[in-house]
């Protein structure tokens, strides 16, 4: 077999593997779309659950998921980016920083239920925040921090060193170089890390179950110290705890959650493509 033939076989094998990977994902999405679309209506999206959650809408769960995602972003994005900047630009390459990086990798693999128990002990019981949006957001932010820090640090390290050298040689300080050159050039990777972390937070059930979710709320939360409903926990409840639940409502809830996550992805892709268009390398 010649080198060209080997190359063609290799390309064909890679293309086949890619197709085999994508087909189940597309099939799953189509199945959820077909099964859940009949449940989607204005009442379903804007109403409150009724009849033991067997009818009505999921507005409290939608808004609760939005509250928790925004709260997680508020508590995780600024410190995550700041920590990544320190590790990538200021921290010396010694045993301590290498240990911190290994710890972040290990923290990324900890099961979410462990974070939920940690949040229950620290935020709900010790700090007395109770079962609330605040406690759940803080717990989810701790869970997403390792992802944001790791991906942001890699994005900053991918910026060519020559950019820093030229900026400093023209009289800019180190911080001015980071703020005006490094962070804008690393923005696509930073956004990727943020969205990955927030998507994981939006789809988690265990941390919300222990720290912030309520089985059913007749009213929307009025403050960060109130409990909330959330799409992942709501889906868990109607799928496992309520007998006779119509299957359309279950898949309709899945479809709304999937749309929420895909919407975050689309927004991130738009911002990332705009940032890449302005990048100079």
Secondary structure as UniProt FT lines:
FT   HELIX           3..37
FT   TURN            38..39
FT   HELIX           42..46
FT   STRAND          49..50
FT   TURN            51..54
FT   STRAND          55..56
FT   HELIX           59..85
FT   HELIX           86..90
FT   HELIX           95..108
FT   HELIX           112..119
FT   HELIX           120..126
FT   HELIX           133..157
FT   HELIX           161..169
FT   TURN            170..171
FT   HELIX           174..177
FT   HELIX           178..182
FT   HELIX           183..185
FT   HELIX           187..203
FT   HELIX           206..211
FT   TURN            224..225
FT   HELIX           231..240
FT   TURN            243..244
FT   HELIX           247..277
//
